[in-house]
């Protein structure tokens, strides 16, 4: 019986503390908070950098494909005029 009471008490305390911490954290996350704005700007810059890197990799993969196709075409030719 004591185990049930202690388990229920811990669950109630955890739920209360969860609500408290969630409301405290939610207060600081609003679009007018400068820390929030700086964090969003930093995430945006990071996404732009990653997109730029991925676009460069796509360009290199395209050039690799062109080089392979050109190499295969050159290898199939019997003679070079």
C-alpha positions, 0 to 999 in steps of 0.5 A: 500500500505504501508503494502505491501511495509513494508512486502516486505522490511522485507522479503528482509532483512530477506533473506539477513540476512539468507544468511549472517548467513548461509555462516558464519556458514558454514565457521566454519563447516569443517573437519579441524576445531578443534571445529567441530572435538571435537563435532563430537567425542563427538557425536560419544562417545555418540552414542557408550554409547547409543548403549552399554546401548541398548545392555545391555537392550537387554541382560536383556530382553533375560534373562527375556524371558528365566526366564519366559519360565523356570517358565512356564515349571516348573509350568506345571510339575506335579512332580519334580524328 
